[in-house]
Structures are given as C-alpha cells and as structure tokens.
Amino acid sequence: MEKDIRIWAYNFNKELIEVLYNTKETSKRYNIARSTLNTYIKSGKLYNNKFYFYKINSKNNPYFNKNN
C-alpha cells in the first residue's frame, strides 16, 4: 500500500483550513521553517496562537474515502 501523507492545517478553533501535500509546501505557505513545522506536528501544539498542523495518511481518512 502506498503512503499518501498530507499536512492538515487547522485554525485555533480546530476548524480545517486546508490540506497540503507535504511539509515543504506547508512551510512555504505558512512562512514557517520545516524543522519548526515538524516540531509542531509532533507536539500537536498551537503554532503562533493561530494554527495546528497534523500529518494524516489521506488514504485512510474519511474526508478522502467517502465510499468506505
């Protein structure tokens, strides 16, 4: 099975903002260093009092697989 890991960005109210393809794209879009981004992904903490970032396997996510 092929992995399809994406970065899910949420606002401070934990409402989904967008799904990005990788940490490189996310760090560029949110102007955050990739190492810092990875730290916040691992910790699950709020970044800059604005955003939460999560790595989620999109293949197993109900948002992408409505037929499952």
CHARMM-style PDB file with segment names, atoms N, HN, CA, C and O in Angstrom:
ATOM      1  N   MET     1       0.832  -1.178   0.000  1.00  0.00      PROA
ATOM      2  CA  MET     1       0.000   0.000   0.000  1.00  0.00      PROA
ATOM      3  C   MET     1       0.885   1.253   0.000  1.00  0.00      PROA
ATOM      4  O   MET     1       1.813   1.373   0.800  1.00  0.00      PROA
ATOM      5  N   GLU     2       0.595   2.136  -0.867  1.00  0.00      PROA
ATOM      6  HN  GLU     2      -0.159   2.040  -1.517  1.00  0.00      PROA
ATOM      7  CA  GLU     2       1.352   3.375  -0.989  1.00  0.00      PROA
ATOM      8  C   GLU     2       0.891   4.393   0.050  1.00  0.00      PROA
ATOM      9  O   GLU     2      -0.306   4.541   0.298  1.00  0.00      PROA
ATOM     10  N   LYS     3       1.842   5.085   0.649  1.00  0.00      PROA
ATOM     11  HN  LYS     3       2.815   4.964   0.448  1.00  0.00      PROA
ATOM     12  CA  LYS     3       1.510   6.121   1.628  1.00  0.00      PROA
ATOM     13  C   LYS     3       1.082   7.392   0.906  1.00  0.00      PROA
ATOM     14  O   LYS     3       1.598   7.722  -0.162  1.00  0.00      PROA
ATOM     15  N   ASP     4       0.150   8.082   1.495  1.00  0.00      PROA
ATOM     16  HN  ASP     4      -0.269   7.814   2.362  1.00  0.00      PROA
ATOM     17  CA  ASP     4      -0.293   9.374   0.984  1.00  0.00      PROA
ATOM     18  C   ASP     4      -0.439  10.296   2.189  1.00  0.00      PROA
ATOM     19  O   ASP     4      -1.551  10.602   2.620  1.00  0.00      PROA
ATOM     20  N   ILE     5       0.688  10.731   2.723  1.00  0.00      PROA
ATOM     21  HN  ILE     5       1.592  10.482   2.373  1.00  0.00      PROA
ATOM     22  CA  ILE     5       0.694  11.570   3.912  1.00  0.00      PROA
ATOM     23  C   ILE     5       0.603  13.028   3.495  1.00  0.00      PROA
ATOM     24  O   ILE     5       1.380  13.508   2.671  1.00  0.00      PROA
ATOM     25  N   ARG     6      -0.355  13.714   4.077  1.00  0.00      PROA
ATOM     26  HN  ARG     6      -0.987  13.324   4.747  1.00  0.00      PROA
ATOM     27  CA  ARG     6      -0.535  15.134   3.794  1.00  0.00      PROA
ATOM     28  C   ARG     6      -0.541  15.909   5.100  1.00  0.00      PROA
ATOM     29  O   ARG     6      -0.697  15.333   6.177  1.00  0.00      PROA
ATOM     30  N   ILE     7      -0.370  17.210   4.997  1.00  0.00      PROA
ATOM     31  HN  ILE     7      -0.243  17.678   4.122  1.00  0.00      PROA
ATOM     32  CA  ILE     7      -0.389  18.075   6.162  1.00  0.00      PROA
ATOM     33  C   ILE     7      -1.739  18.773   6.218  1.00  0.00      PROA
ATOM     34  O   ILE     7      -2.156  19.432   5.266  1.00  0.00      PROA
ATOM     35  N   TRP     8      -2.408  18.615   7.343  1.00  0.00      PROA
ATOM     36  HN  TRP     8      -2.069  18.079   8.117  1.00  0.00      PROA
ATOM     37  CA  TRP     8      -3.718  19.225   7.550  1.00  0.00      PROA
ATOM     38  C   TRP     8      -3.528  20.448   8.435  1.00  0.00      PROA
ATOM     39  O   TRP     8      -2.989  20.334   9.536  1.00  0.00      PROA
ATOM     40  N   ALA     9      -3.961  21.616   7.970  1.00  0.00      PROA
ATOM     41  HN  ALA     9      -4.399  21.709   7.075  1.00  0.00      PROA
ATOM     42  CA  ALA     9      -3.832  22.857   8.718  1.00  0.00      PROA
ATOM     43  C   ALA     9      -5.194  23.261   9.276  1.00  0.00      PROA
ATOM     44  O   ALA     9      -6.189  23.321   8.553  1.00  0.00      PROA
ATOM     45  N   TYR    10      -5.213  23.532  10.566  1.00  0.00      PROA
ATOM     46  HN  TYR    10      -4.405  23.483  11.153  1.00  0.00      PROA
ATOM     47  CA  TYR    10      -6.430  23.944  11.256  1.00  0.00      PROA
ATOM     48  C   TYR    10      -6.212  25.308  11.905  1.00  0.00      PROA
ATOM     49  O   TYR    10      -5.084  25.668  12.240  1.00  0.00      PROA
ATOM     50  N   ASN    11      -7.293  26.065  12.081  1.00  0.00      PROA
ATOM     51  HN  ASN    11      -8.210  25.773  11.809  1.00  0.00      PROA
ATOM     52  CA  ASN    11      -7.165  27.333  12.795  1.00  0.00      PROA
ATOM     53  C   ASN    11      -7.184  27.062  14.297  1.00  0.00      PROA
ATOM     54  O   ASN    11      -7.255  25.909  14.722  1.00  0.00      PROA
ATOM     55  N   PHE    12      -7.121  28.124  15.099  1.00  0.00      PROA
ATOM     56  HN  PHE    12      -7.064  29.061  14.754  1.00  0.00      PROA
ATOM     57  CA  PHE    12      -7.045  27.958  16.548  1.00  0.00      PROA
ATOM     58  C   PHE    12      -8.317  27.357  17.147  1.00  0.00      PROA
ATOM     59  O   PHE    12      -8.289  26.871  18.278  1.00  0.00      PROA
ATOM     60  N   ASN    13      -9.428  27.380  16.413  1.00  0.00      PROA
ATOM     61  HN  ASN    13      -9.451  27.775  15.494  1.00  0.00      PROA
ATOM     62  CA  ASN    13     -10.673  26.744  16.842  1.00  0.00      PROA
ATOM     63  C   ASN    13     -10.766  25.294  16.382  1.00  0.00      PROA
ATOM     64  O   ASN    13     -11.800  24.644  16.541  1.00  0.00      PROA
ATOM     65  N   LYS    14      -9.680  24.799  15.813  1.00  0.00      PROA
ATOM     66  HN  LYS    14      -8.840  25.326  15.683  1.00  0.00      PROA
ATOM     67  CA  LYS    14      -9.579  23.436  15.272  1.00  0.00      PROA
ATOM     68  C   LYS    14     -10.563  23.196  14.130  1.00  0.00      PROA
ATOM     69  O   LYS    14     -11.115  22.104  13.994  1.00  0.00      PROA
ATOM     70  N   GLU    15     -10.772  24.216  13.322  1.00  0.00      PROA
ATOM     71  HN  GLU    15     -10.323  25.103  13.433  1.00  0.00      PROA
ATOM     72  CA  GLU    15     -11.562  24.099  12.095  1.00  0.00      PROA
ATOM     73  C   GLU    15     -10.584  23.950  10.940  1.00  0.00      PROA
ATOM     74  O   GLU    15      -9.621  24.709  10.837  1.00  0.00      PROA
ATOM     75  N   LEU    16     -10.827  22.980  10.079  1.00  0.00      PROA
ATOM     76  HN  LEU    16     -11.610  22.363  10.163  1.00  0.00      PROA
ATOM     77  CA  LEU    16      -9.927  22.709   8.965  1.00  0.00      PROA
ATOM     78  C   LEU    16      -9.836  23.909   8.034  1.00  0.00      PROA
ATOM     79  O   LEU    16     -10.853  24.446   7.596  1.00  0.00      PROA
ATOM     80  N   ILE    17      -8.609  24.325   7.735  1.00  0.00      PROA
ATOM     81  HN  ILE    17      -7.782  23.888   8.090  1.00  0.00      PROA
ATOM     82  CA  ILE    17      -8.369  25.414   6.791  1.00  0.00      PROA
ATOM     83  C   ILE    17      -8.083  24.836   5.413  1.00  0.00      PROA
ATOM     84  O   ILE    17      -8.737  25.182   4.429  1.00  0.00      PROA
ATOM     85  N   GLU    18      -7.085  23.940   5.360  1.00  0.00      PROA
ATOM     86  HN  GLU    18      -6.554  23.659   6.159  1.00  0.00      PROA
ATOM     87  CA  GLU    18      -6.701  23.344   4.088  1.00  0.00      PROA
ATOM     88  C   GLU    18      -5.844  22.116   4.306  1.00  0.00      PROA
ATOM     89  O   GLU    18      -5.326  21.878   5.397  1.00  0.00      PROA
ATOM     90  N   VAL    19      -5.706  21.342   3.239  1.00  0.00      PROA
ATOM     91  HN  VAL    19      -6.127  21.535   2.353  1.00  0.00      PROA
ATOM     92  CA  VAL    19      -4.852  20.165   3.233  1.00  0.00      PROA
ATOM     93  C   VAL    19      -3.755  20.416   2.212  1.00  0.00      PROA
ATOM     94  O   VAL    19      -4.028  20.747   1.058  1.00  0.00      PROA
ATOM     95  N   LEU    20      -2.500  20.256   2.652  1.00  0.00      PROA
ATOM     96  HN  LEU    20      -2.278  19.987   3.589  1.00  0.00      PROA
ATOM     97  CA  LEU    20      -1.354  20.490   1.774  1.00  0.00      PROA
ATOM     98  C   LEU    20      -0.618  19.177   1.535  1.00  0.00      PROA
ATOM     99  O   LEU    20      -0.738  18.236   2.320  1.00  0.00      PROA
ATOM    100  N   TYR    21       0.138  19.120   0.452  1.00  0.00      PROA
ATOM    101  HN  TYR    21       0.236  19.884  -0.186  1.00  0.00      PROA
ATOM    102  CA  TYR    21       0.747  17.866   0.027  1.00  0.00      PROA
ATOM    103  C   TYR    21       1.967  17.425   0.824  1.00  0.00      PROA
ATOM    104  O   TYR    21       2.238  16.227   0.909  1.00  0.00      PROA
ATOM    105  N   ASN    22       2.708  18.358   1.410  1.00  0.00      PROA
ATOM    106  HN  ASN    22       2.488  19.331   1.341  1.00  0.00      PROA
ATOM    107  CA  ASN    22       3.909  17.968   2.144  1.00  0.00      PROA
ATOM    108  C   ASN    22       4.396  19.112   3.034  1.00  0.00      PROA
ATOM    109  O   ASN    22       3.843  20.211   3.012  1.00  0.00      PROA
ATOM    110  N   THR    23       5.445  18.832   3.820  1.00  0.00      PROA
ATOM    111  HN  THR    23       5.894  17.938   3.837  1.00  0.00      PROA
ATOM    112  CA  THR    23       5.966  19.849   4.735  1.00  0.00      PROA
ATOM    113  C   THR    23       6.620  21.006   3.987  1.00  0.00      PROA
ATOM    114  O   THR    23       6.585  22.144   4.455  1.00  0.00      PROA
ATOM    115  N   LYS    24       7.209  20.729   2.841  1.00  0.00      PROA
ATOM    116  HN  LYS    24       7.238  19.804   2.461  1.00  0.00      PROA
ATOM    117  CA  LYS    24       7.843  21.792   2.064  1.00  0.00      PROA
ATOM    118  C   LYS    24       6.800  22.828   1.633  1.00  0.00      PROA
ATOM    119  O   LYS    24       7.000  24.030   1.806  1.00  0.00      PROA
ATOM    120  N   GLU    25       5.698  22.352   1.075  1.00  0.00      PROA
ATOM    121  HN  GLU    25       5.536  21.376   0.934  1.00  0.00      PROA
ATOM    122  CA  GLU    25       4.629  23.244   0.635  1.00  0.00      PROA
ATOM    123  C   GLU    25       4.014  23.998   1.825  1.00  0.00      PROA
ATOM    124  O   GLU    25       3.724  25.191   1.734  1.00  0.00      PROA
ATOM    125  N   THR    26       3.824  23.289   2.927  1.00  0.00      PROA
ATOM    126  HN  THR    26       4.060  22.320   3.001  1.00  0.00      PROA
ATOM    127  CA  THR    26       3.227  23.892   4.119  1.00  0.00      PROA
ATOM    128  C   THR    26       4.129  24.963   4.715  1.00  0.00      PROA
ATOM    129  O   THR    26       3.657  26.041   5.077  1.00  0.00      PROA
ATOM    130  N   SER    27       5.414  24.677   4.818  1.00  0.00      PROA
ATOM    131  HN  SER    27       5.797  23.802   4.524  1.00  0.00      PROA
ATOM    132  CA  SER    27       6.342  25.650   5.403  1.00  0.00      PROA
ATOM    133  C   SER    27       6.421  26.921   4.559  1.00  0.00      PROA
ATOM    134  O   SER    27       6.536  28.027   5.087  1.00  0.00      PROA
ATOM    135  N   LYS    28       6.357  26.746   3.262  1.00  0.00      PROA
ATOM    136  HN  LYS    28       6.263  25.848   2.833  1.00  0.00      PROA
ATOM    137  CA  LYS    28       6.387  27.897   2.360  1.00  0.00      PROA
ATOM    138  C   LYS    28       5.103  28.729   2.491  1.00  0.00      PROA
ATOM    139  O   LYS    28       5.155  29.956   2.577  1.00  0.00      PROA
ATOM    140  N   ARG    29       3.977  28.060   2.506  1.00  0.00      PROA
ATOM    141  HN  ARG    29       3.935  27.063   2.437  1.00  0.00      PROA
ATOM    142  CA  ARG    29       2.678  28.747   2.563  1.00  0.00      PROA
ATOM    143  C   ARG    29       2.474  29.503   3.880  1.00  0.00      PROA
ATOM    144  O   ARG    29       1.934  30.609   3.893  1.00  0.00      PROA
ATOM    145  N   TYR    30       2.912  28.891   4.984  1.00  0.00      PROA
ATOM    146  HN  TYR    30       3.351  27.992   4.973  1.00  0.00      PROA
ATOM    147  CA  TYR    30       2.705  29.495   6.299  1.00  0.00      PROA
ATOM    148  C   TYR    30       3.941  30.203   6.846  1.00  0.00      PROA
ATOM    149  O   TYR    30       3.953  30.653   7.991  1.00  0.00      PROA
ATOM    150  N   ASN    31       4.975  30.297   6.022  1.00  0.00      PROA
ATOM    151  HN  ASN    31       4.965  29.931   5.092  1.00  0.00      PROA
ATOM    152  CA  ASN    31       6.204  31.006   6.388  1.00  0.00      PROA
ATOM    153  C   ASN    31       6.769  30.497   7.726  1.00  0.00      PROA
ATOM    154  O   ASN    31       7.011  31.265   8.657  1.00  0.00      PROA
ATOM    155  N   ILE    32       6.966  29.193   7.779  1.00  0.00      PROA
ATOM    156  HN  ILE    32       6.769  28.569   7.023  1.00  0.00      PROA
ATOM    157  CA  ILE    32       7.489  28.545   8.973  1.00  0.00      PROA
ATOM    158  C   ILE    32       8.590  27.575   8.542  1.00  0.00      PROA
ATOM    159  O   ILE    32       8.438  26.855   7.555  1.00  0.00      PROA
ATOM    160  N   ALA    33       9.678  27.558   9.272  1.00  0.00      PROA
ATOM    161  HN  ALA    33       9.802  28.143  10.074  1.00  0.00      PROA
ATOM    162  CA  ALA    33      10.785  26.650   8.943  1.00  0.00      PROA
ATOM    163  C   ALA    33      10.299  25.203   9.034  1.00  0.00      PROA
ATOM    164  O   ALA    33       9.497  24.871   9.907  1.00  0.00      PROA
ATOM    165  N   ARG    34      10.778  24.355   8.147  1.00  0.00      PROA
ATOM    166  HN  ARG    34      11.429  24.625   7.439  1.00  0.00      PROA
ATOM    167  CA  ARG    34      10.336  22.955   8.134  1.00  0.00      PROA
ATOM    168  C   ARG    34      10.643  22.250   9.449  1.00  0.00      PROA
ATOM    169  O   ARG    34       9.847  21.433   9.913  1.00  0.00      PROA
ATOM    170  N   SER    35      11.785  22.555  10.051  1.00  0.00      PROA
ATOM    171  HN  SER    35      12.431  23.219   9.674  1.00  0.00      PROA
ATOM    172  CA  SER    35      12.129  21.923  11.329  1.00  0.00      PROA
ATOM    173  C   SER    35      11.144  22.355  12.421  1.00  0.00      PROA
ATOM    174  O   SER    35      10.744  21.544  13.256  1.00  0.00      PROA
ATOM    175  N   THR    36      10.761  23.624  12.410  1.00  0.00      PROA
ATOM    176  HN  THR    36      11.086  24.282  11.731  1.00  0.00      PROA
ATOM    177  CA  THR    36       9.775  24.126  13.374  1.00  0.00      PROA
ATOM    178  C   THR    36       8.416  23.500  13.105  1.00  0.00      PROA
ATOM    179  O   THR    36       7.717  23.100  14.036  1.00  0.00      PROA
ATOM    180  N   LEU    37       8.041  23.414  11.841  1.00  0.00      PROA
ATOM    181  HN  LEU    37       8.609  23.738  11.084  1.00  0.00      PROA
ATOM    182  CA  LEU    37       6.779  22.793  11.460  1.00  0.00      PROA
ATOM    183  C   LEU    37       6.723  21.355  11.964  1.00  0.00      PROA
ATOM    184  O   LEU    37       5.716  20.944  12.541  1.00  0.00      PROA
ATOM    185  N   ASN    38       7.775  20.595  11.758  1.00  0.00      PROA
ATOM    186  HN  ASN    38       8.593  20.928  11.290  1.00  0.00      PROA
ATOM    187  CA  ASN    38       7.815  19.204  12.214  1.00  0.00      PROA
ATOM    188  C   ASN    38       7.694  19.099  13.731  1.00  0.00      PROA
ATOM    189  O   ASN    38       7.072  18.169  14.243  1.00  0.00      PROA
ATOM    190  N   THR    39       8.287  20.050  14.447  1.00  0.00      PROA
ATOM    191  HN  THR    39       8.792  20.805  14.030  1.00  0.00      PROA
ATOM    192  CA  THR    39       8.176  20.081  15.905  1.00  0.00      PROA
ATOM    193  C   THR    39       6.723  20.261  16.325  1.00  0.00      PROA
ATOM    194  O   THR    39       6.249  19.584  17.237  1.00  0.00      PROA
ATOM    195  N   TYR    40       6.018  21.170  15.662  1.00  0.00      PROA
ATOM    196  HN  TYR    40       6.404  21.720  14.921  1.00  0.00      PROA
ATOM    197  CA  TYR    40       4.612  21.422  16.000  1.00  0.00      PROA
ATOM    198  C   TYR    40       3.706  20.278  15.554  1.00  0.00      PROA
ATOM    199  O   TYR    40       2.704  20.000  16.212  1.00  0.00      PROA
ATOM    200  N   ILE    41       4.035  19.623  14.468  1.00  0.00      PROA
ATOM    201  HN  ILE    41       4.850  19.849  13.934  1.00  0.00      PROA
ATOM    202  CA  ILE    41       3.268  18.451  14.037  1.00  0.00      PROA
ATOM    203  C   ILE    41       3.395  17.350  15.090  1.00  0.00      PROA
ATOM    204  O   ILE    41       2.399  16.737  15.473  1.00  0.00      PROA
ATOM    205  N   LYS    42       4.610  17.102  15.554  1.00  0.00      PROA
ATOM    206  HN  LYS    42       5.420  17.601  15.243  1.00  0.00      PROA
ATOM    207  CA  LYS    42       4.844  16.042  16.536  1.00  0.00      PROA
ATOM    208  C   LYS    42       4.207  16.365  17.882  1.00  0.00      PROA
ATOM    209  O   LYS    42       3.687  15.471  18.549  1.00  0.00      PROA
ATOM    210  N   SER    43       4.239  17.632  18.289  1.00  0.00      PROA
ATOM    211  HN  SER    43       4.661  18.359  17.747  1.00  0.00      PROA
ATOM    212  CA  SER    43       3.720  18.009  19.606  1.00  0.00      PROA
ATOM    213  C   SER    43       2.208  18.202  19.619  1.00  0.00      PROA
ATOM    214  O   SER    43       1.564  18.022  20.652  1.00  0.00      PROA
ATOM    215  N   GLY    44       1.637  18.573  18.457  1.00  0.00      PROA
ATOM    216  HN  GLY    44       2.160  18.719  17.618  1.00  0.00      PROA
ATOM    217  CA  GLY    44       0.206  18.851  18.397  1.00  0.00      PROA
ATOM    218  C   GLY    44      -0.176  20.177  19.028  1.00  0.00      PROA
ATOM    219  O   GLY    44      -1.355  20.445  19.262  1.00  0.00      PROA
ATOM    220  N   LYS    45       0.825  21.008  19.304  1.00  0.00      PROA
ATOM    221  HN  LYS    45       1.782  20.790  19.114  1.00  0.00      PROA
ATOM    222  CA  LYS    45       0.574  22.298  19.944  1.00  0.00      PROA
ATOM    223  C   LYS    45       0.208  23.373  18.927  1.00  0.00      PROA
ATOM    224  O   LYS    45       0.493  23.255  17.736  1.00  0.00      PROA
ATOM    225  N   LEU    46      -0.427  24.414  19.429  1.00  0.00      PROA
ATOM    226  HN  LEU    46      -0.659  24.509  20.397  1.00  0.00      PROA
ATOM    227  CA  LEU    46      -0.845  25.556  18.620  1.00  0.00      PROA
ATOM    228  C   LEU    46       0.380  26.369  18.219  1.00  0.00      PROA
ATOM    229  O   LEU    46       1.170  26.761  19.078  1.00  0.00      PROA
ATOM    230  N   TYR    47       0.543  26.622  16.935  1.00  0.00      PROA
ATOM    231  HN  TYR    47      -0.099  26.303  16.237  1.00  0.00      PROA
ATOM    232  CA  TYR    47       1.667  27.414  16.426  1.00  0.00      PROA
ATOM    233  C   TYR    47       1.273  28.885  16.334  1.00  0.00      PROA
ATOM    234  O   TYR    47       0.269  29.230  15.710  1.00  0.00      PROA
ATOM    235  N   ASN    48       2.064  29.739  16.956  1.00  0.00      PROA
ATOM    236  HN  ASN    48       2.880  29.458  17.463  1.00  0.00      PROA
ATOM    237  CA  ASN    48       1.910  31.190  16.842  1.00  0.00      PROA
ATOM    238  C   ASN    48       0.488  31.658  17.201  1.00  0.00      PROA
ATOM    239  O   ASN    48       0.002  32.653  16.664  1.00  0.00      PROA
ATOM    240  N   ASN    49      -0.165  30.935  18.108  1.00  0.00      PROA
ATOM    241  HN  ASN    49       0.229  30.127  18.545  1.00  0.00      PROA
ATOM    242  CA  ASN    49      -1.542  31.233  18.536  1.00  0.00      PROA
ATOM    243  C   ASN    49      -2.527  31.296  17.371  1.00  0.00      PROA
ATOM    244  O   ASN    49      -3.563  31.954  17.468  1.00  0.00      PROA
ATOM    245  N   LYS    50      -2.206  30.608  16.260  1.00  0.00      PROA
ATOM    246  HN  LYS    50      -1.365  30.073  16.182  1.00  0.00      PROA
ATOM    247  CA  LYS    50      -3.049  30.665  15.067  1.00  0.00      PROA
ATOM    248  C   LYS    50      -3.379  29.316  14.459  1.00  0.00      PROA
ATOM    249  O   LYS    50      -4.521  29.086  14.061  1.00  0.00      PROA
ATOM    250  N   PHE    51      -2.398  28.412  14.379  1.00  0.00      PROA
ATOM    251  HN  PHE    51      -1.470  28.599  14.703  1.00  0.00      PROA
ATOM    252  CA  PHE    51      -2.570  27.205  13.575  1.00  0.00      PROA
ATOM    253  C   PHE    51      -2.164  25.931  14.310  1.00  0.00      PROA
ATOM    254  O   PHE    51      -1.247  25.928  15.131  1.00  0.00      PROA
ATOM    255  N   TYR    52      -2.873  24.852  13.989  1.00  0.00      PROA
ATOM    256  HN  TYR    52      -3.617  24.855  13.322  1.00  0.00      PROA
ATOM    257  CA  TYR    52      -2.476  23.493  14.347  1.00  0.00      PROA
ATOM    258  C   TYR    52      -2.113  22.794  13.041  1.00  0.00      PROA
ATOM    259  O   TYR    52      -2.754  23.019  12.014  1.00  0.00      PROA
ATOM    260  N   PHE    53      -1.092  21.950  13.080  1.00  0.00      PROA
ATOM    261  HN  PHE    53      -0.572  21.766  13.914  1.00  0.00      PROA
ATOM    262  CA  PHE    53      -0.693  21.183  11.905  1.00  0.00      PROA
ATOM    263  C   PHE    53      -0.644  19.703  12.272  1.00  0.00      PROA
ATOM    264  O   PHE    53      -0.123  19.337  13.325  1.00  0.00      PROA
ATOM    265  N   TYR    54      -1.190  18.853  11.400  1.00  0.00      PROA
ATOM    266  HN  TYR    54      -1.614  19.150  10.544  1.00  0.00      PROA
ATOM    267  CA  TYR    54      -1.184  17.411  11.620  1.00  0.00      PROA
ATOM    268  C   TYR    54      -0.793  16.701  10.332  1.00  0.00      PROA
ATOM    269  O   TYR    54      -1.153  17.127   9.234  1.00  0.00      PROA
ATOM    270  N   LYS    55      -0.048  15.609  10.490  1.00  0.00      PROA
ATOM    271  HN  LYS    55       0.244  15.263  11.382  1.00  0.00      PROA
ATOM    272  CA  LYS    55       0.253  14.728   9.363  1.00  0.00      PROA
ATOM    273  C   LYS    55      -0.756  13.606   9.406  1.00  0.00      PROA
ATOM    274  O   LYS    55      -0.878  12.911  10.415  1.00  0.00      PROA
ATOM    275  N   ILE    56      -1.479  13.425   8.318  1.00  0.00      PROA
ATOM    276  HN  ILE    56      -1.380  13.990   7.499  1.00  0.00      PROA
ATOM    277  CA  ILE    56      -2.516  12.400   8.275  1.00  0.00      PROA
ATOM    278  C   ILE    56      -2.379  11.614   6.976  1.00  0.00      PROA
ATOM    279  O   ILE    56      -2.177  12.185   5.904  1.00  0.00      PROA
ATOM    280  N   ASN    57      -2.492  10.301   7.092  1.00  0.00      PROA
ATOM    281  HN  ASN    57      -2.655   9.837   7.963  1.00  0.00      PROA
ATOM    282  CA  ASN    57      -2.473   9.450   5.909  1.00  0.00      PROA
ATOM    283  C   ASN    57      -3.816   9.606   5.209  1.00  0.00      PROA
ATOM    284  O   ASN    57      -4.834   9.120   5.702  1.00  0.00      PROA
ATOM    285  N   SER    58      -3.825  10.264   4.091  1.00  0.00      PROA
ATOM    286  HN  SER    58      -2.999  10.659   3.690  1.00  0.00      PROA
ATOM    287  CA  SER    58      -5.062  10.578   3.375  1.00  0.00      PROA
ATOM    288  C   SER    58      -5.758   9.348   2.825  1.00  0.00      PROA
ATOM    289  O   SER    58      -6.972   9.379   2.620  1.00  0.00      PROA
ATOM    290  N   LYS    59      -5.034   8.269   2.580  1.00  0.00      PROA
ATOM    291  HN  LYS    59      -4.048   8.244   2.747  1.00  0.00      PROA
ATOM    292  CA  LYS    59      -5.641   7.044   2.059  1.00  0.00      PROA
ATOM    293  C   LYS    59      -6.643   6.460   3.057  1.00  0.00      PROA
ATOM    294  O   LYS    59      -7.632   5.849   2.654  1.00  0.00      PROA
ATOM    295  N   ASN    60      -6.393   6.644   4.349  1.00  0.00      PROA
ATOM    296  HN  ASN    60      -5.589   7.140   4.677  1.00  0.00      PROA
ATOM    297  CA  ASN    60      -7.252   6.090   5.392  1.00  0.00      PROA
ATOM    298  C   ASN    60      -8.187   7.121   5.996  1.00  0.00      PROA
ATOM    299  O   ASN    60      -8.854   6.836   6.991  1.00  0.00      PROA
ATOM    300  N   ASN    61      -8.251   8.294   5.428  1.00  0.00      PROA
ATOM    301  HN  ASN    61      -7.710   8.526   4.620  1.00  0.00      PROA
ATOM    302  CA  ASN    61      -9.034   9.366   6.001  1.00  0.00      PROA
ATOM    303  C   ASN    61     -10.419   9.432   5.364  1.00  0.00      PROA
ATOM    304  O   ASN    61     -10.537   9.407   4.139  1.00  0.00      PROA
ATOM    305  N   PRO    62     -11.466   9.515   6.181  1.00  0.00      PROA
ATOM    306  CA  PRO    62     -12.835   9.537   5.639  1.00  0.00      PROA
ATOM    307  C   PRO    62     -13.130  10.747   4.753  1.00  0.00      PROA
ATOM    308  O   PRO    62     -14.035  10.679   3.922  1.00  0.00      PROA
ATOM    309  N   TYR    63     -12.406  11.836   4.903  1.00  0.00      PROA
ATOM    310  HN  TYR    63     -11.671  11.892   5.578  1.00  0.00      PROA
ATOM    311  CA  TYR    63     -12.620  13.003   4.040  1.00  0.00      PROA
ATOM    312  C   TYR    63     -12.308  12.665   2.586  1.00  0.00      PROA
ATOM    313  O   TYR    63     -12.913  13.223   1.670  1.00  0.00      PROA
ATOM    314  N   PHE    64     -11.357  11.746   2.374  1.00  0.00      PROA
ATOM    315  HN  PHE    64     -10.865  11.293   3.117  1.00  0.00      PROA
ATOM    316  CA  PHE    64     -10.942  11.393   1.025  1.00  0.00      PROA
ATOM    317  C   PHE    64     -11.629  10.132   0.516  1.00  0.00      PROA
ATOM    318  O   PHE    64     -11.789   9.954  -0.692  1.00  0.00      PROA
ATOM    319  N   ASN    65     -12.035   9.263   1.429  1.00  0.00      PROA
ATOM    320  HN  ASN    65     -11.905   9.408   2.410  1.00  0.00      PROA
ATOM    321  CA  ASN    65     -12.622   7.977   1.049  1.00  0.00      PROA
ATOM    322  C   ASN    65     -14.077   7.927   1.473  1.00  0.00      PROA
ATOM    323  O   ASN    65     -14.417   7.230   2.428  1.00  0.00      PROA
ATOM    324  N   LYS    66     -14.916   8.631   0.803  1.00  0.00      PROA
ATOM    325  HN  LYS    66     -14.640   9.198   0.026  1.00  0.00      PROA
ATOM    326  CA  LYS    66     -16.342   8.709   1.147  1.00  0.00      PROA
ATOM    327  C   LYS    66     -17.056   7.383   0.931  1.00  0.00      PROA
ATOM    328  O   LYS    66     -18.121   7.166   1.509  1.00  0.00      PROA
ATOM    329  N   ASN    67     -16.497   6.482   0.107  1.00  0.00      PROA
ATOM    330  HN  ASN    67     -15.632   6.658  -0.363  1.00  0.00      PROA
ATOM    331  CA  ASN    67     -17.158   5.214  -0.210  1.00  0.00      PROA
ATOM    332  C   ASN    67     -16.903   4.133   0.825  1.00  0.00      PROA
ATOM    333  O   ASN    67     -17.551   3.088   0.778  1.00  0.00      PROA
ATOM    334  N   ASN    68     -15.982   4.344   1.760  1.00  0.00      PROA
ATOM    335  HN  ASN    68     -15.455   5.194   1.798  1.00  0.00      PROA
ATOM    336  CA  ASN    68     -15.636   3.325   2.755  1.00  0.00      PROA
ATOM    337  C   ASN    68     -16.607   3.312   3.907  1.00  0.00      PROA
ATOM    338  OT1 ASN    68     -16.459   2.513   4.831  1.00  0.00      PROA
TER     339      ASN     68
END
